[in-house]
Amino acid sequence: MNEVVIVSAARTPFGRFGGSLKEYSPVNLGAIVMCEIINRSGYDGSVDDVFWGVGDTVSFKDVYTPVIARQTLLKAGLSPETQSCSLDKACVSAMSAIRLGALTILAGEADAVIAGGVTTFSQIPHVVRNLRFAGHRMGPVSMEDPLFELGYKDFAPVAVDAGKMALMHGVGRKEQDQWAVLSHHRYGEAHAEGKLKEEIIPLTISQKKGEPVTLEIDEQYRTDVSLDKLARLAPIYGSPTCTAGNAPGLNDGATAVLLMSRNKALALGLPILATVITSVSIAMEPHLLVETPAKAIRAALQKAALKIDDLKLLEINEAFAAVTLVSSKILADGDPGELRKIRKRLNVNGGAIAIGHPNTASGARIVMTMIHELRRRGGGYGVAAICGGLAQGDAIIVRVD
């Protein structure tokens, strides 16, 4: 009975860069999902801990040590006595938040934990460096855009590493574009069938002119995506294969899950969405970003004494199509038949290319998407995995009964 369960999960729609969510502060967006998972669960007790993924601080009012998790939980109306931790593992952050929450419960340090994350790319300002002691009095000032080129200053752009490693694994540009088209098509079908209503919180957004509008679909999704259109796009940042079409956008959004010990959830009669079987964090050489989900999944399977065939569903975050394609190919061990079997179970409702990728929120999104689909399919095991900056990786295996 010393198990960790997920009793509630929700997210905002993911907005496009400069889209419908551009005016939302990270604190307000995070508070929305924290409130929602409490309300959905029917839980009226205290939360012991909050683990909250955030990949930047410059988008906050308080740029210097803004204690983002703390401010968000207070905005959400949680008790001021609630402990919290803001963490940055780039795209891995929200999944690592779930992992830390689960480990805290397993250690007997908590019974109820909120985990998730938020990213608001649209709120990130331009930066002016080195003025404080430079004695600048006249003349132009050089500004820097933190979003260009997206990556790490002392390393190659992540799109370059992803494209080069994809080619080394025999995954070319056309295959990546094909996967991008499939991602949009799968998402469109899932949305039309109403599958995403279980996870998305509709947001009513005021307009400068006219009546408020309700956003209940991820803005990254495009109905008119085609292979011909994607083939005309130029690669980005010098990548050999990665384009704006076979990668997600710079998106805004927040995600959260409510974790509990099984004993507490049963005692309160709360719904149990899934059981967390195991979770792992790994890291590799920085240029091996596209391989990290596969390595994390293998580590999680070994830890749980499971095999790839035991998994009914897989979710691998589409930081680029290259990531999902390469990692699934590694998991298949070069067997074309096994690869086809894996990809039929992989990102079945579309992925980040169609949904969007608010980096430090995405790890929790793929977990909840997988859980809801497992429930629709009668339960079973599933694994969610994600890569993060400079080749970090996380994976979580859950079981839906």
C-alpha positions as CSV (number, residue, x, y, z in Angstrom):
1,M,0.0,0.0,0.0
2,N,3.0,2.3,0.1
3,E,2.4,3.4,-3.5
4,V,2.1,6.8,-5.1
5,V,-1.0,7.5,-7.1
6,I,-2.2,10.4,-9.3
7,V,-5.7,11.6,-8.3
8,S,-6.0,14.6,-10.6
9,A,-4.3,16.2,-13.6
10,A,-5.1,19.2,-15.8
11,R,-3.5,21.8,-18.0
12,T,-4.2,25.0,-19.8
13,P,-4.5,25.0,-23.6
14,F,-1.1,25.7,-25.0
15,G,-0.8,29.0,-26.7
16,R,1.2,30.0,-29.7
17,F,4.1,32.5,-29.4
18,G,2.4,35.9,-29.1
19,G,-1.0,34.1,-29.2
20,S,-4.0,34.1,-26.9
21,L,-2.0,33.5,-23.7
22,K,0.6,36.2,-24.3
23,E,-0.8,38.5,-21.5
24,Y,-0.8,35.8,-18.8
25,S,1.9,36.0,-16.3
26,P,3.6,32.7,-15.3
27,V,2.2,33.0,-11.8
28,N,-1.4,33.5,-12.9
29,L,-1.2,30.7,-15.4
30,G,0.3,28.3,-12.9
31,A,-2.3,29.2,-10.3
32,I,-5.1,28.3,-12.7
33,V,-3.9,24.7,-13.0
34,M,-3.1,24.3,-9.3
35,C,-6.7,25.4,-8.4
36,E,-8.2,23.2,-11.1
37,I,-6.6,19.9,-10.0
38,I,-7.7,20.5,-6.4
39,N,-11.3,21.3,-7.5
40,R,-11.4,18.3,-9.9
41,S,-10.2,15.9,-7.2
42,G,-12.7,17.0,-4.6
43,Y,-9.8,17.1,-2.1
44,D,-10.3,19.7,0.6
45,G,-7.2,19.0,2.7
46,S,-3.8,20.5,2.8
47,V,-1.0,20.0,0.3
48,D,2.4,19.1,1.9
49,D,4.7,20.1,-1.0
50,V,4.7,21.7,-4.4
51,F,7.4,20.9,-6.9
52,W,7.3,23.3,-9.8
53,G,9.2,23.4,-13.1
54,V,10.3,26.7,-14.4
55,G,13.0,27.2,-17.0
56,D,13.5,30.9,-16.8
57,T,13.1,33.8,-14.3
58,V,13.2,36.8,-16.7
59,S,9.6,36.5,-17.6
60,F,8.6,37.1,-13.9
61,K,8.0,40.5,-12.3
62,D,10.7,39.6,-9.9
63,V,13.6,38.6,-12.1
64,Y,16.0,37.9,-9.3
65,T,15.1,34.8,-7.1
66,P,11.4,35.1,-7.7
67,V,10.5,31.9,-5.7
68,I,8.1,31.0,-8.5
69,A,6.5,27.9,-6.9
70,R,6.0,29.8,-3.7
71,Q,4.3,32.8,-5.4
72,T,2.2,30.5,-7.5
73,L,0.8,28.4,-4.7
74,L,0.0,31.6,-2.7
75,K,-1.8,33.0,-5.8
76,A,-3.7,29.7,-6.0
77,G,-4.9,30.1,-2.4
78,L,-3.0,27.2,-0.9
79,S,-1.9,27.4,2.7
80,P,1.0,29.7,3.4
81,E,2.5,26.8,5.3
82,T,2.8,24.8,2.1
83,Q,6.4,24.0,1.3
84,S,7.6,24.4,-2.3
85,C,10.6,24.0,-4.6
86,S,11.1,25.7,-8.0
87,L,13.3,23.7,-10.3
88,D,14.9,24.0,-13.6
89,K,15.9,21.0,-15.7
90,A,14.8,22.6,-18.9
91,C,12.2,20.5,-20.8
92,V,12.6,17.7,-18.2
93,S,11.4,20.0,-15.3
94,A,7.7,19.1,-15.0
95,M,8.4,15.3,-15.2
96,S,11.2,15.7,-12.7
97,A,8.8,17.6,-10.5
98,I,6.5,14.5,-10.5
99,R,9.4,12.3,-9.8
100,L,10.5,14.4,-6.8
101,G,6.9,14.5,-5.6
102,A,6.6,10.7,-5.8
103,L,10.0,10.2,-4.0
104,T,8.9,12.6,-1.2
105,I,5.7,10.6,-0.7
106,L,7.6,7.3,-0.8
107,A,10.0,8.6,1.8
108,G,7.1,9.3,4.2
109,E,7.7,13.1,4.1
110,A,4.4,13.9,2.5
111,D,0.9,12.5,1.7
112,A,-0.2,15.0,-0.9
113,V,2.0,16.8,-3.5
114,I,1.3,19.1,-6.4
115,A,3.8,18.8,-9.3
116,G,4.0,20.4,-12.7
117,G,5.4,23.5,-14.4
118,V,4.8,26.6,-16.5
119,T,6.5,28.3,-19.4
120,T,5.4,31.6,-21.0
121,F,7.7,32.2,-23.9
122,S,5.6,35.2,-25.0
123,Q,6.5,37.0,-21.7
124,I,10.3,36.7,-22.2
125,P,11.8,40.2,-22.6
126,H,14.9,41.2,-24.5
127,V,18.1,41.6,-22.4
128,V,20.7,44.3,-22.1
129,R,23.9,43.1,-20.6
130,N,27.0,44.6,-19.0
131,L,25.7,48.1,-18.3
132,R,25.9,48.1,-14.5
133,F,29.6,48.9,-14.2
134,A,30.3,50.0,-17.8
135,G,29.8,53.7,-17.2
136,H,27.5,53.9,-20.3
137,R,26.4,57.5,-20.9
138,M,25.7,57.9,-24.6
139,G,25.2,56.0,-27.8
140,P,23.3,52.9,-28.8
141,V,22.7,49.9,-26.6
142,S,22.9,46.4,-27.9
143,M,19.9,44.1,-26.9
144,E,20.0,40.4,-26.9
145,D,17.0,38.1,-27.6
146,P,17.2,35.0,-25.3
147,L,15.1,33.1,-27.7
148,F,17.5,33.3,-30.6
149,E,19.2,31.0,-31.3
150,L,17.4,28.8,-28.9
151,G,19.9,26.7,-27.1
152,Y,23.1,27.2,-25.0
153,K,25.7,29.8,-25.8
154,D,28.7,27.5,-25.3
155,F,27.2,24.6,-27.3
156,A,25.7,24.0,-30.7
157,P,22.0,25.0,-31.1
158,V,19.9,22.1,-30.0
159,A,18.3,21.9,-33.5
160,V,21.8,21.4,-35.0
161,D,22.6,18.5,-32.6
162,A,19.2,16.9,-33.2
163,G,19.5,17.1,-36.9
164,K,23.0,15.7,-37.1
165,M,22.3,12.8,-34.7
166,A,19.1,12.0,-36.6
167,L,21.1,11.5,-39.8
168,M,23.6,9.4,-37.9
169,H,20.7,7.1,-37.0
170,G,19.4,7.0,-40.5
171,V,16.4,9.3,-39.9
172,G,16.3,11.9,-42.7
173,R,14.4,15.1,-43.3
174,K,11.5,13.4,-45.2
175,E,10.8,11.0,-42.4
176,Q,10.8,13.8,-39.8
177,D,8.3,15.8,-41.9
178,Q,6.1,12.7,-42.3
179,W,6.1,12.3,-38.5
180,A,5.1,16.0,-38.1
181,V,2.2,15.6,-40.5
182,L,1.1,12.4,-38.6
183,S,1.3,14.3,-35.3
184,H,-1.1,17.0,-36.5
185,H,-3.5,14.4,-38.0
186,R,-3.6,12.4,-34.8
187,Y,-4.2,15.5,-32.7
188,G,-7.0,16.7,-35.0
189,E,-8.7,13.3,-34.7
190,A,-8.3,13.2,-30.9
191,H,-9.7,16.8,-30.5
192,A,-12.6,16.1,-32.8
193,E,-13.5,13.0,-30.7
194,G,-13.4,15.1,-27.5
195,K,-10.5,13.2,-26.0
196,L,-8.6,16.3,-24.9
197,K,-11.5,17.7,-22.8
198,E,-10.4,15.5,-19.9
199,E,-7.1,17.4,-19.6
200,I,-7.6,20.9,-21.0
201,I,-9.1,23.7,-18.9
202,P,-11.0,26.0,-21.3
203,L,-9.9,29.6,-20.7
204,T,-12.1,32.7,-21.3
205,I,-9.9,35.4,-22.6
206,S,-10.8,39.1,-22.7
207,Q,-10.3,40.9,-26.0
208,K,-9.4,44.6,-26.5
209,K,-12.3,44.8,-28.9
210,G,-15.5,42.6,-28.8
211,E,-16.6,39.8,-26.6
212,P,-14.3,37.5,-24.7
213,V,-13.3,34.3,-26.5
214,T,-12.9,30.8,-25.0
215,L,-9.8,28.9,-25.9
216,E,-10.2,25.2,-25.7
217,I,-7.8,23.9,-28.3
218,D,-4.0,24.1,-28.5
219,E,-3.1,26.9,-30.8
220,Q,-0.1,25.2,-32.3
221,Y,-2.3,22.7,-34.2
222,R,-2.8,23.3,-37.9
223,T,-5.6,21.7,-40.0
224,D,-3.8,22.4,-43.3
225,V,-0.4,20.8,-42.6
226,S,0.8,18.7,-45.5
227,L,4.1,17.0,-46.5
228,D,4.4,19.4,-49.5
229,K,4.1,22.5,-47.3
230,L,6.6,21.2,-44.8
231,A,9.1,20.2,-47.5
232,R,9.3,23.9,-48.6
233,L,10.5,25.1,-45.1
234,A,14.2,25.9,-44.7
235,P,16.1,24.3,-41.8
236,I,16.6,26.4,-38.7
237,Y,19.9,27.6,-37.1
238,G,22.0,25.6,-39.5
239,S,20.4,22.2,-38.7
240,P,20.6,19.7,-41.5
241,T,17.0,18.5,-41.0
242,C,15.1,20.4,-38.3
243,T,12.6,23.0,-39.4
244,A,9.8,25.1,-37.8
245,G,7.5,22.5,-39.3
246,N,8.9,19.3,-37.8
247,A,9.5,20.9,-34.4
248,P,7.1,22.5,-31.9
249,G,6.8,26.3,-31.4
250,L,7.7,28.6,-28.6
251,N,4.6,28.0,-26.6
252,D,2.8,29.2,-23.4
253,G,1.1,26.9,-21.0
254,A,0.9,25.3,-17.5
255,T,0.4,21.8,-16.3
256,A,-0.2,20.2,-12.9
257,V,-0.9,16.8,-11.3
258,L,-2.0,16.0,-7.7
259,L,0.0,13.1,-6.2
260,M,-1.0,11.1,-3.1
261,S,-0.1,8.1,-1.1
262,R,-2.5,5.3,-2.0
263,N,-3.5,5.0,1.6
264,K,-4.6,8.6,1.8
265,A,-6.5,8.5,-1.5
266,L,-8.4,5.4,-0.5
267,A,-9.1,6.7,3.0
268,L,-10.6,9.9,1.4
269,G,-12.5,8.0,-1.3
270,L,-10.8,10.0,-4.0
271,P,-10.6,8.8,-7.6
272,I,-7.3,7.2,-8.6
273,L,-6.3,7.9,-12.2
274,A,-3.1,6.0,-12.2
275,T,-0.3,4.4,-10.1
276,V,3.3,5.6,-10.5
277,I,5.3,2.4,-10.9
278,T,8.7,3.9,-11.2
279,S,10.6,7.0,-12.5
280,V,14.2,7.7,-13.5
281,S,16.4,10.6,-14.4
282,I,19.4,10.2,-16.7
283,A,22.0,12.3,-18.5
284,M,24.3,11.8,-21.5
285,E,26.9,13.7,-23.6
286,P,25.3,17.1,-24.4
287,H,25.0,16.4,-28.2
288,L,23.0,13.2,-27.7
289,L,19.7,14.9,-26.9
290,V,17.7,12.8,-29.3
291,E,18.8,9.5,-27.6
292,T,18.0,10.4,-24.0
293,P,14.3,9.4,-24.0
294,A,15.3,5.9,-25.2
295,K,17.9,5.5,-22.5
296,A,15.6,6.8,-19.8
297,I,12.8,4.4,-20.9
298,R,15.2,1.4,-20.9
299,A,16.4,2.4,-17.4
300,A,12.8,2.6,-16.2
301,L,11.8,-0.7,-17.7
302,Q,14.8,-2.4,-16.1
303,K,13.9,-0.8,-12.7
304,A,10.3,-1.9,-13.0
305,A,11.2,-5.4,-14.3
306,L,9.1,-4.8,-17.4
307,K,9.6,-5.2,-21.1
308,I,8.7,-2.9,-24.0
309,D,6.0,-5.4,-25.0
310,D,4.4,-4.9,-21.6
311,L,3.6,-1.3,-22.4
312,K,0.2,-0.5,-24.0
313,L,1.2,3.1,-24.8
314,L,4.3,5.2,-25.1
315,E,4.7,9.0,-25.1
316,I,8.0,10.5,-26.2
317,N,8.0,14.3,-26.3
318,E,8.4,15.7,-29.7
319,A,11.0,18.4,-28.9
320,F,11.8,17.7,-32.5
321,A,10.4,14.9,-34.7
322,A,14.0,13.7,-34.7
323,V,13.8,13.0,-30.9
324,T,10.8,10.8,-31.1
325,L,11.9,9.0,-34.3
326,V,15.5,8.3,-33.1
327,S,14.5,7.2,-29.6
328,S,11.8,4.8,-30.9
329,K,14.3,3.4,-33.4
330,I,16.8,2.7,-30.6
331,L,14.0,1.0,-28.5
332,A,13.3,-1.3,-31.4
333,D,16.9,-2.5,-31.5
334,G,17.0,-2.2,-35.3
335,D,14.1,-4.6,-35.8
336,P,11.7,-3.0,-38.5
337,G,8.7,-5.1,-37.3
338,E,9.3,-4.1,-33.6
339,L,9.7,-0.4,-34.7
340,R,6.3,-0.5,-36.4
341,K,4.7,-2.0,-33.3
342,I,6.2,0.7,-31.1
343,R,5.2,3.6,-33.3
344,K,1.6,2.4,-33.4
345,R,1.5,2.8,-29.7
346,L,3.5,6.0,-29.6
347,N,2.0,9.5,-29.2
348,V,-1.3,8.1,-30.4
349,N,-3.1,11.5,-30.0
350,G,-0.4,13.6,-31.5
351,G,2.6,15.2,-29.8
352,A,4.2,18.5,-29.1
353,I,4.6,19.3,-32.8
354,A,0.9,19.7,-33.0
355,I,0.1,20.4,-29.3
356,G,2.9,22.8,-28.5
357,H,5.9,22.6,-26.1
358,P,5.9,25.1,-23.2
359,N,9.2,23.5,-22.2
360,T,9.1,23.2,-18.4
361,A,5.4,22.2,-18.4
362,S,5.5,19.5,-21.1
363,G,6.7,16.6,-18.9
364,A,3.5,16.6,-16.9
365,R,1.4,17.0,-20.1
366,I,2.6,13.8,-21.7
367,V,2.0,11.9,-18.5
368,M,-1.6,13.1,-18.2
369,T,-2.3,12.6,-21.9
370,M,-1.1,9.0,-21.6
371,I,-3.0,8.3,-18.5
372,H,-6.3,9.4,-20.0
373,E,-5.8,7.3,-23.1
374,L,-4.9,4.3,-21.0
375,R,-8.2,4.7,-19.2
376,R,-10.1,4.9,-22.4
377,R,-8.4,1.6,-23.5
378,G,-9.2,-0.3,-20.4
379,G,-6.0,0.3,-18.4
380,G,-2.5,-1.1,-18.6
381,Y,1.1,0.1,-18.4
382,G,2.4,3.1,-20.2
383,V,5.7,5.0,-20.2
384,A,6.3,8.7,-20.8
385,A,9.7,10.1,-21.6
386,I,11.2,13.5,-22.3
387,C,14.6,15.0,-23.2
388,G,15.9,18.2,-21.8
389,G,18.7,20.8,-22.3
390,L,22.1,19.4,-22.9
391,A,20.9,15.8,-23.0
392,Q,19.1,15.2,-19.7
393,G,16.2,12.7,-19.8
394,D,13.4,11.5,-17.6
395,A,10.9,8.6,-17.9
396,I,7.9,7.6,-15.8
397,I,6.0,4.3,-15.9
398,V,2.4,4.3,-14.7
399,R,-0.3,1.7,-14.4
400,V,-4.0,2.3,-14.9
401,D,-6.2,-0.3,-13.3
